[in-house]
Amino acid sequence: MYAIELSYHSQKFLEKLDRHIKERIEGRLRNLAQEPVPHDAKFISRDNNDKVFRYRIGDFRALYKVKEKEKIVLIAKIDKRPRVYD
């Protein structure tokens, strides 16, 4: 089982959302604790030996790193599709 950690920017983004959208996104992110690389996640790149993935949640995208040694999934950024890659 992996721990889920949110970056500062991810936390701030979630705080601004409507309650039902926030709950939907948080529910999907909690699933990453059981399965850090679900079938619908896409490998993007590597960052300091950590794999970076994109996870689609409706109109939103979450970019996250899987830290295998520490058993942590770090949610780096959450945003709508065109802006998440900036």
Beta strands, then each sheet from edge to edge (+ up, - down):
strand 1: 3-6
strand 2: 41-47
strand 3: 50-57
strand 4: 60-67
strand 5: 72-80
sheet 1: 1+ 5+ 4- 3+ 2-
end
